[in-house]
Structures are given as C-alpha cells and as structure tokens.
Amino acid sequence: MMSALDGALKPFGLTFSRYEVLVLLLFSKRGSLPLSKIGERLMVHPTSVTSAIDRLEAQGFVERVPDEDDRRRTLARLTPSGRSTVRKATKAVSAIDFAITGLDDGQQGDAYDLLRKVRRASGDFPDQP
C-alpha cells in the first residue's frame, strides 16, 4: 500500500509522509501550523517533523516563519508552489483510490466508519452533532 502511494507521489518529489504534512497545512485555517502541532496531529516524533519540513522547505513547498502570536514558536507555512503541488498530488493518489485495494465501495465505507469510531473513542477529534 505504501509502495503504491509513494509511487504515485514520486513524480511530485514527495513521499507519503511529506504529502501528509502538505495536506495538513492545506487544511489548516491559515495554511500554517506550529511544528509541534504538526507532530501532534500526525502522531510523529519532533525529529521526524523537522526532517520533513527541512525537505519540503528545500523543495520550496513550505517556509518557516515566526509565529506572530508566540515568538517562541516557528510555523511551517505552505507556499504557493506547495499548495499547487499538494493539489496535483492529491489527484494522483485519488486516481489510485489511495491504494486501498481488495475492498468494494461499501466495504471501504464500513472500514472508514469503524476507524472513525475508534479515533473518536481515542480522543482524536471531538464528537460532532
């Protein structure tokens, strides 16, 4: 599964882990997040976040900027190039159905619903009406 995802993302110079960072930034209100929040949301070690941001910054997809609300923090901010790339990359992984094989549409929906319940019970996101 990861091999298929990485294969779809390779033309964009991305791995799935770096793609996840870009998607997270794309979905954020301002297109930026503190590095610590990225690690928390993706459930990865701070060293992994730093490494991913270093690579994405070198590619011109993100930039580090000071947090105007808390000067002790650094934000990773999506660049226009990063925004464009993540949208194209999303089309590529969508074209292979995010490498979910062996399940029909109904089974994929069931799997999503079950995992959502597990994540909600674990406190990953609050209950919504």
Phi and psi in degrees as a GROMACS rama.xvg file:
@    title "Ramachandran Plot"
@    xaxis  label "Phi"
@    yaxis  label "Psi"
@TYPE xy
-64.6553  -35.0991  MET-2
-62.9794  -42.6122  SER-3
-65.4095  -42.0157  ALA-4
-64.5426  -47.5799  LEU-5
-61.3767  -36.0843  ASP-6
-64.089  -39.9551  GLY-7
-69.1049  -28.7301  ALA-8
-90.7702  -16.6239  LEU-9
-55.1635  -41.5807  LYS-10
-60.3815  -17.8413  PRO-11
-97.6423  1.90128  PHE-12
72.8858  26.405  GLY-13
-119.142  151.94  LEU-14
-103.754  167.694  THR-15
-62.4796  -37.4741  PHE-16
-64.5138  -40.0756  SER-17
-71.9518  -33.9423  ARG-18
-59.738  -42.7237  TYR-19
-58.4407  -40.4428  GLU-20
-62.4054  -46.0097  VAL-21
-61.9077  -42.2634  LEU-22
-63.8295  -42.439  VAL-23
-59.3255  -44.0492  LEU-24
-66.7477  -39.2298  LEU-25
-60.9069  -38.921  LEU-26
-82.297  -8.99346  PHE-27
-75.3546  156.641  SER-28
-55.7662  -45.4105  LYS-29
-106.332  1.49195  ARG-30
76.21  16.7902  GLY-31
-147.49  153.302  SER-32
-150.041  151.478  LEU-33
-63.4571  145.633  PRO-34
-56.6912  -37.5261  LEU-35
-63.6132  -36.5498  SER-36
-69.2506  -35.3268  LYS-37
-61.5306  -47.2523  ILE-38
-61.4963  -41.2033  GLY-39
-63.8759  -46.1071  GLU-40
-71.6881  -33.724  ARG-41
-90.8598  -5.34859  LEU-42
57.8818  50.7214  MET-43
-128.596  159.638  VAL-44
-67.1719  146.231  HIS-45
-53.1317  -33.882  PRO-46
-62.9798  -37.7769  THR-47
-66.7599  -38.2122  SER-48
-64.8415  -46.7895  VAL-49
-58.0394  -44.3954  THR-50
-61.9654  -46.2756  SER-51
-62.9983  -43.4832  ALA-52
-66.6135  -38.9887  ILE-53
-56.3284  -48.2088  ASP-54
-66.2396  -45.0595  ARG-55
-65.4932  -34.6804  LEU-56
-68.7334  -41.8913  GLU-57
-62.0388  -30.5666  ALA-58
-82.8599  -9.36516  GLN-59
83.8351  14.4325  GLY-60
-88.8856  -26.3245  PHE-61
-137.196  163.296  VAL-62
-136.807  148.954  GLU-63
-88.9603  132.107  ARG-64
-136.84  149.867  VAL-65
-68.6572  146.168  PRO-66
-78.4642  118.332  ASP-67
-66.2858  -25.6607  GLU-68
-84.8385  -24.3052  ASP-69
-149.972  97.358  ASP-70
-64.3684  -8.85356  ARG-71
-79.3215  -16.3942  ARG-72
-103.346  151.964  ARG-73
-113.728  137.71  THR-74
-103.821  149.389  LEU-75
-100.003  126.285  ALA-76
-120.32  134.455  ARG-77
-68.4697  132.707  LEU-78
-90.7074  165.396  THR-79
-55.616  -39.143  PRO-80
-63.7956  -40.5283  SER-81
-64.9394  -40.3968  GLY-82
-62.657  -45.9971  ARG-83
-63.5043  -44.7646  SER-84
-64.9217  -43.247  THR-85
-66.9944  -33.2272  VAL-86
-67.0884  -43.6008  ARG-87
-65.6689  -41.4118  LYS-88
-64.208  -36.372  ALA-89
-64.7059  -37.8693  THR-90
-62.9857  -38.3427  LYS-91
-67.3441  -43.051  ALA-92
-75.4516  -28.6111  VAL-93
-67.4843  -35.1889  SER-94
-63.0139  -26.8305  ALA-95
-103.774  18.3347  ILE-96
56.0057  38.9751  ASP-97
53.0444  28.7711  PHE-98
61.9204  23.4776  ALA-99
-88.4245  106.279  ILE-100
-118.588  160.346  THR-101
87.1622  -2.32923  GLY-102
-124.374  138.46  LEU-103
-80.007  176.36  ASP-104
-57.7308  -42.1662  ASP-105
-63.7322  -42.2006  GLY-106
-66.3282  -38.0916  GLN-107
-62.0047  -41.3978  GLN-108
-63.0109  -42.1321  GLY-109
-62.3389  -43.9655  ASP-110
-61.8767  -42.8414  ALA-111
-60.0055  -48.1857  TYR-112
-60.8465  -42.8627  ASP-113
-65.1568  -44.6669  LEU-114
-66.9014  -33.9982  LEU-115
-62.2939  -42.2708  ARG-116
-62.2245  -42.5963  LYS-117
-62.2794  -46.0667  VAL-118
-65.146  -41.2747  ARG-119
-62.5621  -44.575  ARG-120
-63.8584  -27.3178  ALA-121
-84.9691  -4.92222  SER-122
85.4177  17.1695  GLY-123
-66.7786  -29.203  ASP-124
-155.095  151.584  PHE-125
-71.9738  158.833  PRO-126
-63.758  143.124  ASP-127
-122.061  145.925  GLN-128
